[in-house]
């Protein structure tokens, strides 16, 4: 059973009772992510995420670590483009302790100047670490260049320059403006009674300031382009992407199936053609990155420079095939069963259910029932796939990001087409 209530100050609380679960997961979701950073302090939301674990008025950083370890739990956070989540996973009986701890770090963090300077170095190390991992960094670069004139194109983690200039006053002002009640969702999944949860949360979160934060609502545009990053690497890493649907699009189920068929698993067309049949790449896959107002469909591969053009051409051929040739009934059924299996298996963990509660609230303003999702998948037809691929897989939307030894590479936007 799923319940939703609102604290007196406007914080939304959503819980799901899982009576047979030994664990409970709780997340404080702030519906402001990196896209709401100002460009000159890009990375501020992520920087604050780090600092909230460094000490409060009543707990040191070690106290925080020892308290969650003492119950065998998990305490962590992550920043995305449209939200930040601070969460804990503990045994059912430890929920009051987890709420106390999360409330303390969320509301009473010190932002000590010494901790800020130390954590600034840590974040810069994280930036360098990402840049030293090309199969990770290329996805960040792809989004930066795809949406370079839009807030969605700002790096979640920021740059060495922007992180280096963020002051304590900026961080305090940032958290004061963003951590207001109407921007907060508290999602909980586990063996928890909603009424008891509400009483517990009212006790700890009633002092959060009411109000909301005005977000950037500009919808990004797309144009065909190629971006090259020269690095001394053994492989050339590539992201080839195009436009995709926003999170709440009625056509989203078609998109899920397209992604599954093209590159969503080891039986997908990309994996079978590029890796299994031709041996051109170890890693090749596709994914959809969707936000409230925009999205991108991305194919990633890593290959030898000498094989780059062949890999790009094969990717484009497989995308063109989805635009022109109907998917067979067997492949449709296989993809739907794959997605249904992934969905239902994910429901076995409290942290996945907690995340689902929050994301449904953020993007749909309601809880989307599992039967509705399954019915949406089962309604998709081969013609729906052709129509969506022709809508999204257009030459004018294509973006190619390359990283590797590219000194003598001759490629531009006229070198490939859909």
N, C-alpha and C positions, 0 to 999 in steps of 0.2 A: 504493500500500500504506500502511495506517495501522498504527502501532505505539504501544503504551502501556507505559510502565515507571514505576517509582516510585524516586525517589532515597532514599538510606538514611534521611534524616530525614522522609520522608513526602510530599515534593513530587511531584505527579503530572506526568508528562511525556508528551505525545501529539504525534506527528509524522506527517505525510503526505508521502510521496515523490512529487514531481512532476518526473520526470526531464527534461522538455523546458523547464522554466521557467528563466529567467535570474535570477529574484529569489527571495528567501526572506523570509517574514514570521514574526516571533516575537513572542508576546505573553505577558506575565506577568499572569495573571488572579487577582485576589484576590476570593474569593467572599463579600465583605462590601461592601454598597453603602450608599446613603443610608438605607435602611429600618432599618439597624442603628446609625445615629447616635442619640445621646440627644437628646431634644427641645430641651434647653437649649443644645446645641452642634450643632444641625442645620446641615449643610454641611461638617462636619469632613472627611469622606472626600474631598469635592471639593477642599477647601482643601489637603489633603495632596497630592492629584494635582498641583496647581499648584507646590507647593514642591519636589517631587522633581526639578525641572529647574533649580533655582537654585544648585546647587553641592554638591560632595562634599568629602571630606577630601583628594582628589587632583586634582579638576577644578573650575574655576570654571564659572559659567553660560555664559560665552563659549566655554570649552574644550569643553563639551558640544555647543553649537551648531556649532562649527567641525568637531568630529570627525564628526558625522553628515553635515554638508554636504560634507566632504572626500571622501565616497564616494557622493555623490548620493542619499543615503537619506532616509528619513522617520523621525522620532522623535516620538511623541505619546502621548496618554493620553485616556481618557474615563471618566466616572463614571456609573453607572446605579443603579437602586434596589437591585439584588441583586449587583452586582459592580463592580469597578474594573479597567480594563485599561491596562497600560503596554506599548507595542508599538513595534517598529521594522520597517521594510521596506528591505532592502538587496540588492545583488547577491550571488549565492551566495558568492563568495570573501570577502565582507566580513562573513559571519556571525560569526566569532570576535570581530571588533571590536564588532559590535552586542551580542553577549552580554556582553562585558566592560563596555560602556557601560551597558546596562540593569541589570546586576547592581550596578554602582557607584551609580547614582542610586537604585536600589531599597533597597540595604542601607547605603549610607554617606552619605546626604544630611545636611547640616549642620543644617538648620533654624535658620539664623542669625537672631538677633532682628531685625536690620535688614531682612533679606529677608522675614521674616514680616510686618512692618509694611508694607513696600512692596507685598507681594503681597496683603495684606488689602485695600488700596485698589484693587488691580486686580480682585479678586473682587467688591467692592462696585460697581465700575464695570460689571462683567459683569451683576450683578443689575439695575442701572439700565438697561442696554442691553436686557436681556430685557423689562423692563417697558415700554420704549419701542417694542417690537415686538409689537403686540397679536395678530397672527396666530400668534405663537410663545407669548407669555405666557399666552394663554387655555388652552392645553393643560396648562400647569403648574397654573393655578388650578383647572381642572376636576378634576385628580387630587387636589389639596389638599382640595377640598370633597367629592368623591366618597368619599374615605377619610379624612375629617378626624379621626376618632377612632382612626385606625390608623397605624402607622409608614409604611405605603406612601403615606400622604397627605403626608408631609413633603417639602418641596421638595428636589430633588437638590442644588441650588446653595446652599440656605440662605437666610436673610434678612439684611438689613443688621444687625439686632439680634444674631442668633446668631453671625454671622461676626465681628462686632465684639467679642464676648466670648471667643472661643477663644484660649487662652493657649498659649505654647510648651510648657509642661509637659503640657497637655492633648493637644497634637499628638504629642508624643513618646510619651506613654502610649498614645494611640490606635493609633499605628503599631506599637508593640511588641506590643500585644495582638492586632491584626488580621493583621499580617504573619507569621503562624506557618505552619509547613510544610503542615499538613493543609488549610489554607484557600487554598493556592496551586496553580494549574494553569499549567504552561508549555506553550503550544501553538505548534507550528512547522509551516509548510507551505512546500515548495519542493524544490529538488534537494538533499536533505539525507539523509545516512546516519544512521539512528537510533542506532547504536552509537557513532558518532563524536560525535553530539550529546550523548548521555548522559555521555560522558567529559568533554566541554566543560562541561556544566552542573554535574556533580558537583564540578568544580574551583572553580566560582564560587559555588554555592549550598549547599554542604555545611554551612555554618555557620548557616543559618537554623534558628531554634529549633523543635524538634518541638512538636506539639500542635495544638489546634483552638480555635475561638472559639464560644461558645454564642450562637446566633442567635435572634431573635424569631420565634416560630412561630404567632402569633395569626392566624387567618384573618379577614379583614375582612367586615363585613356591608354591606348595601345598603339604601337607602331613597329614596323619591321626594323630590326637592327641586329648587328653583330658586335660583340665586345670581346676583346682579347686581353688576357693577362699572361705576361711572359714570366714563367718560373722554371727553374732548373729541376724538372721532374722527369721520371722515366716514362710516364704515360701522359697523354693528353686527356684531360677531364672535360666533359661537355654536358651542358644542360641545354636542351632544345625544348622550348615551351611556346605555348599559345594562350589565348584567352580561355577562361573557364567561368563557371557559374558561381554566384554568391551562395553563401551557406543555405539560405532559406528558399532557393529557387524551386519552383514546382517540378523542374526537370532534373533535380539533383539525383534521383534514382537512376536515370538514364546515364548520367555522368559516372556514377559508381560502377555501373556495368561496363561502360567503355574502358575505364581505367583497369578493371579486372582483366578484361580480354586483352588489352594492349600490353600492359606491363605490371600487373598487380600480383604476380606470383611466379613460381618456377615453371608453371605450365603455360604461362602467358606467351603471346606471339613474339614479343621482343626477346624474352629469355630463350625461347626455343630456337628462334631464327639466328640471333646474333651470338649467343653463347654456345648452345648445344649443337646446332647444325654447322656453324662456321668457325667457332672458337675465337671470335674477334674481341671478346671482353670477358672479364671475370664477373664484373658487376654491371648489370643493366636492368633498369626498372622504370616505372612511371608512377606518378602520384598527382593528386589534386590538392592544391593549397587554396582554401576558400575563406573569405572574410565576409563581413556583413554586406558589402556592396560590390565586391569584385573577387576574382579568382584567377588562378593560372593552372594550366595542365602542363606538367613538366616530364620530360624523359631525361634520365641521367645515364651516362655510360662512361667508362674509362677504357682507353685503348691505346695502341701504339700510334705514333704520329703518322706512320706510313699507311695505316688502315683507317684514318680519320674520315676521309671522304666516303669510303665504302660504308662505314657505320652510319654516318649522317644520311646517306642515300637510302639505306635499308630502313631507318627509322621513318623517313618521309614516305617511303613506299607502303609501309604498314599503316601509317596514318591515312594515306590516300585510299587504301583498300577498305578501311572502315567507312570512308565517305561514299564509296561506290558499290560495294558488294554486301548483300545482306548476310548477317551472321546466321549460322545454322541454328536450328532448334536445339540441337545437342549442346552447342557451345553456349547458347543463352541459358539453358537449364543448368549447365555446369557452373557458370558464373554466378547465377542467382543462388545456387546452393552453397557456393564458396562464401558469398557475402553473408548469407543467413547463418552459416556455421560460425564465421568470425564474430558476428554480432552476438549470437546466443552464448558462445564460449566466454565472451568478454563480460557477461553478466554475472559470472561466478565470483568476481572479486569486488570488494566494497569500494576500492579506489576507482575502478572503472565506472561503477554505478554512480558514485559521487560526481565524477567528472561529467557523466552524461546528464545528470540533473542540472548542473550549472550551465552547460553549453546549450541545453534545450531552453533554459530560461533566457539566456543571453540572445540567442538567435531566433527563437520562435515565440518567446513570451508565453510558453506553455510546455507541458511535458508531452512529447510525441510517443504514443504507445508503441510497443514492439509490434503488435499485429498490424498497425498502420504502416510501419516501415516495411515489413514483409510484403504486405499487399501492394505497396508502392513499387517494390522490386518486381513482383510477379506480374504487374500490369505492363511492364516495358516490352515493346515489340521490336523486331529487327528494323522496322521502318523508323521507329523513334531514334534508334542509334544512328542510322544514316542521316536523319534530319539534324540531330544535334551535332554530329561530326562536321557536317557541312556548314553549320552555324559557327562553330568554334575553330575548326581546323582550316583557317583562312590564311593565305599568304601574307596579308597585311598585318596579321597579329603575331607572326613568327618572331621569336627572339632566340638567338644563339649565343651562348656564353662558353668560351673556351679558355682553358688554363693549361699551360705546359710550355715546352720549348717551341715557341712559335715564330722565331726570328725570320725564317724564310717562307712562312706560310702565306699564301695568297688566297684570301677569302674575304668576301664582303656580302652584303645582303642580296646581290644579284647572283651569287654562286649557288643558291638553292631555292626551291620553291615548293609549294603545296598545290 
